[in-house]
Amino acid sequence: MSTTQPHLKLREFINSHLILNHNDLDNIQILLDDIPKRWEKFADIVLLPNSAFKNKHWERFVDNKFWVQVCAGLEVNRLARLGEVIGEKRESTVEMLVGENDWVIRKESGIKYGYHLTQCMFSSGNVNERRRMGEIVSKDDIVVDLFCGIGYYTLPILVKSKAKHVHSCEWNINAINALKFNLENNKVDNRCTIYEGDNRITSNDLLDIADRVLLGLLPTAEKSYHIALNCLKETGGILHLHGLAPADNHEKLVVETTATLEEINTNYKVKKVNINKIKSYAPHWDHLVLDIEINRA
C-alpha cells in the first residue's frame, strides 16, 4: 500500500491513467495543478469540493468513464461533488457522480449520522462544536433545538450527556426523516420529541420549559430570538446562538445580540456571554457560537 499523500496519489493516478492517454494534450501541467488537494472521505464514498473538475479545460475529459476512474484512484465505490446549500430549508445540492444510492452514515465521536447526501447538508467543519455540545449540557437539562436538521447537535447532547429531554424543531421533511432514523439508530429516541413544521408555530407548545435553547442557523437566527426567549424557563437559562462576526471584532456580535435580546424581552437580562469560534466562514468573517446566560431581571 502506497504511503503517498492522497492528493498526490490522485494526481499521479490521473496523470498516468487519464491525461497521458490523450496525445493531443498540450498543457498537462495546467490540468494537474487544478486537481483538488482536499475532499471528504467516509464509508465507501468521496465527496469532492464544489469546484472540482469544473474548469473549462476539463470539459473534453470529464465523462462517466472519467468519474469511474477517479473513483478507482481514490479507492471508493461512490463519488459525489458538493454544491451550494440553498433556500430557507437549507437543502443540499450535492451531485452524485458515481453510484445512484446517496444514503450515507457518518461516524463521529461515537455517534452515527445517517442522511441522504443530495437532500441534507452536513458541515464537517463543525465537528468540535458538536463534540462540545455533548460535553457542556448538564444532567437533567431540558433542551430546545430550534433548527435541529438531521440531529447535528441534538444527537451529541442525547448520546453524550445526561440531558433529561431534547425537543427538536425542523421543517425540512428530508431532515426530519433522517433525524427519526438517527434517533433510533443511536438508541436515544425515548428522550427526544420532534416538532415538525415551522418553529414559529410548533414552539407554542414549548413555552417556559427549557434550560437551554439552541439557535444553530446561519447567517443569523435573529428572527427566532423571541421564540428562544419564550422557550426558556421563567428563571432564565442559556442560549447557544450561532452567528457571524468580523474576524477582527467578535465583540460586535456580542454587543448587538445582547441589545436585541434585552429589547425583545425586558423581563430577561444577559448576565454572561462566552464566545466560541467555530471556523472561518468567509474572508474576514468568522462563524461563532455565543453561550448566552440569561437571568430574569
Secondary structure, DSSP 8 states (H G I E B T S, - for coil): ---S-HHHHHHHHHHHHTGGG-TT-S-HHHHHHTS-S--EEETTEEEE-TTTT-SGGGTTT-SHHHHHHHHHHHT-SEEEE----BTTTTB---EEEE-S--EEEEEETTEEEEEETTTB---GGGHHHHHHHHHHS-TT-EEEETT-TTTTTHHHHHHHS--SEEEEEE--HHHHHHHHHHHHHTT-GGGEEEEES-HHHHGGG-TT-BSEEEE--SS--GGGHHHHHHHBBTTEEEEEEEEEEETT-THHHHHHHHHHHHHH-TTEEEEEEEEEEEEEEETTEEEEEEEEEEEE-
